[in-house]
Structure formats: C-alpha cells, structure tokens
C-alpha cells in the first residue's frame, strides 16, 4: 500500500554528486532538499521513512528543529542517517549541541583556543629492564611521533627516571620539536626504578606553564622502589594543581596496582600494554586528547568492528584510506560497525532510539575526506545497505491495527498503547479499501482505554486492505495497516457435486460410481514378475556327471 520508501536527502548544496546519483538508482523515492528548504514541521517529516543529513552544520541546528527530529525518530519510528564532514566538525566543540542526544556517539570536547592550549610532560622509565627487546628505542620513537601531533603553541617537558629523575627537556614550546627529538633520541638506559621523584620533577616544570590544561604521561615497566603508601601525598599535590596523570603499565612485570592508584587519584587514565606495538597508539591517543582540534586529518583505514549483514562481503582491506574524520566515543548502548585504524574510534555506529534507528558516519560521504571511496566498488554496496538498514521498518507512530474474518464480516481492532485516561483525543480514522479499489470510511467504536473496534461486511470475494490513522499529540500523522481476504471456502462447502461429470469419468475408465467400503478395500488380483537363477544347479550336475565318468573309466 505504501509503494517505494520515501527518503529525504538533505545536503548543503542542491548540485548533483556521487551519493545522490547512487541513491537515485535504488528502489526508493528519493527527495532532495537543502537545510533551508527541508520540511520543518513534524507532519511533513513523518511522510518520509528515512532522513539523510549529509555533512551539514549540525551543531547550529535550531533546538525546535532538533526537537522535531527527535520526535520523528523516537515517537514515529523514523530513520536518521548522518554523515559528519568538515561542516559538522563543530559537533566536537566545547559546548554540547542539541542534536548530540540523538546520536550513538558523543564527540570529544575541543579545547578552547587559549594562547597556550596545553602543557604536557612525558615521564619515562629508562631503567635497565627497558633495554630488553628494544623497548626503549621504540618508546623514544613513539615520543618523537607524539610531538608531531601537538600544536606549535603547546608546551612540552620530558623527564627520564631510573633511581633518580633527570629533566632532559625543560618546559619548551612544541614548535621546537626538532631540538626536543634530538635530545630524546639520544637517551640511554641504566639503573633502577623510582617513580615519585620523577613526578615531582614533572610538577616543577608544569607549574611554570600558564596553560589551563596540564597533563602527565607516565610509563614504567617495573616495580618502583618508592611506593604510593609513602609518597601518595605527592600525587595529591599534582591533583590540587589540576595536573592529570595518565599511567601506562608496560608488560606483566610492571606494577599495575601502583600505576592504577596514581591515575585514579589524579583523574587520569590507566593503560596496560602487553606489547610495545601498542605504545605508539596510546601516545597518539593521549596527545590527541589534549590537542586543540579533534578533527583528525591524516590517512586512516576503516576496520570492521563487528560482523553484521550491512558489512557482509565488503572488502575493506581494498578500500582507499580516508583522509580524515571527527573523533568521537561510542555510547554504552550503541553498536560500532566500523572503527579507525589509528585509534580504533567509531567511523560507523548505529543504535535504536525509541521506535526508530539512528546511524552516523563520523566522516563525510563523498567530500574531501572520503573522495577516494567514490570509485571503490564497496561504496556502491555499503550505502544502499545503510539506507535499507536505517529505514523505518513499520508505519509511523505507535498505532496498531489487527483484523479477522468471522462469517463473511471483517472484525477490526485498533490499539493506541500511548493513550491515557486523561487524553481528550478523537478516535482513530479507519478506511477500508475493497477488491475493486473502492474506499469506505468505517465507524469506530471505543471499547476500552486505547482499544477501538469496527466491522465491515465482506460482500465481495477477494482482498481487502485497511488503514487506520490519527494525529498524535506532537501533531504528526500516525498510521497502521492490515489486510484480509475473503476466499471461496464457504461457497465450495455449500455447492453440490457435478454428478454427470463423475458418471462420464466412470464410463471412460471402467470404474464404479460411489462404491461401498468393502469394494474399496477388497484385495484385487495382482501379477508379479520375478527372475530366479537356475544355472547353478545344472553346472553342479554337469560337474558331478563328469567326475563320475572319469571314475568309471579308471575302474
């Protein structure tokens, strides 16, 4: 009854593009609009099974429009599919935008543009144990790579420690990264492990900074001779100075419990790394967290995070790298389908929101970040599947319609689960569509709270369709559908047999008309053919005669 699903594609400019061309080739009724021309009223939005918001400035959407989008998804079961390119990067701004409550991810806050955005101190273990398996060499390279992610105006300090701390790089602007790298890469290992004096040295450097955000990254692979029980007050002092500490326990020999206490008391994060291969990723994530911009613009690959039908059979290893995305974190009840290869952050996530579904790509569809995907064969497979997966799967609203046939009459029940005793609403409208397409308005009678009944005499053979509708409190048009069929069953039971035809069949075939049970079950004569081998008897008889003849001749 509803035909092709109606899909509204909202883009910044109405010009033709790859996504639009692909969707126009699908079995959908694609409608196009810009942010200014898109329907703003809930009743108009409810006519569509899916809304696609493609790289729009979502952070600036009016709260009234976001409220209607929420009702469209939550109450009417509509689908919402969003891409976030550069135009949507403000979602990661310092203030939560209204639309974020709808999304299966939340965006990391971009730090305010201060003169000095952040001050970061690396506190690194260089004890003798770090010399094994080139751990220290890999660590120094990870620090050097992390420096490239910091803004030039950020400040950096590096403290190495064994039995004693050594401030090898005093607080310095990150734009001096070449000099910092030279010093860092020249370090050597040796000695024991004592963490807390090194934290004091880092605090001394960070206190020199005017940055509002001050952070320490502490890495160790061993057991510290100075322990929290004796030196925990030093961590308290850092916390009072609003210095957070992220701790990284490297390998099974590291003092994980001690490092967890330090990070928990200072408001930082704790990581356990069982391999040096994870260290560059952790350093990259931490430096990105304190950087000014949460738009990640570097080549990354999309990695499937879950085996689902939407991604089935798509070879993401052959996909060209994406050139950027907006950093985000998945909400607890969301489902991440694709993640980034660098920091394993969501690239494609979905969740159910009320009666509807919301899916988001944290990169664009065919803009500067995903431009190379347009010519990838997986592009033409992924997007139609995303559309199908996010489409509204049932009629809009919480209206339910069921029917049955009793003695050539249709008995129809309309249920409105959301109805309350205090509601002053009109009963739903119920329309019947007969076998020849004629429409009839049915009288609906209320039989209880949220329960309505109607009936219709089925005076013709064939299929009947029924449509219930009502206007919800939010002003949207809710609908429900049902269908019944009046068949030939009753007519066949009431009709008499064609006796003349049966007699003609009996004469032609030589059978009997209406034989009794004894005749039906009387055994008949049956002829059977079978084969039995007789030759063995004659062979043995001939053999016996031959032996007898030989015996007689001998005698």
Protein Blocks (a to p, Z undefined) as FASTA:
>chain_A
ZZpaddddddfblcdcfklmmmmmpccddddddfklpcfbfklmmmpcbdcdehiafklp
cfklmmmmmmmmmmnopacdddddfklmmmmmmbdcfklmmpcbdcdddddddfblbacd
ddddfbfklmgghlmmmmmmmmmmmmmmpcfkbccdddddffbccdfbgcddfklmmmmm
mmmmmpcceddddfklmmmmmmmmmmmpcbfbdcdddddfbdcfbdfklmmmmmmmmmmn
opacddddedjkbcfklmmmmmmmnopacdddfbfklmmmmmmmmmmmmmmblcdcdddd
dddfbdcfklgoiafklpccdfbdcdddddfkbccfbdcfklopafbdcddehjbccddd
fbdfklmklmmmmmpmklmmmmmmmmmmmpcfbdedjbdcddddeehiacdddddfkbcf
kbccdddddddddfkopacddddddfbehiacdddddfbgcddddddddddfkopacddd
ddddddfklmmmmpccdfklmmmmmmmnopaehiafklmmpccdddddddddfklmmmmm
mmmmmmmmmmmmmZZ
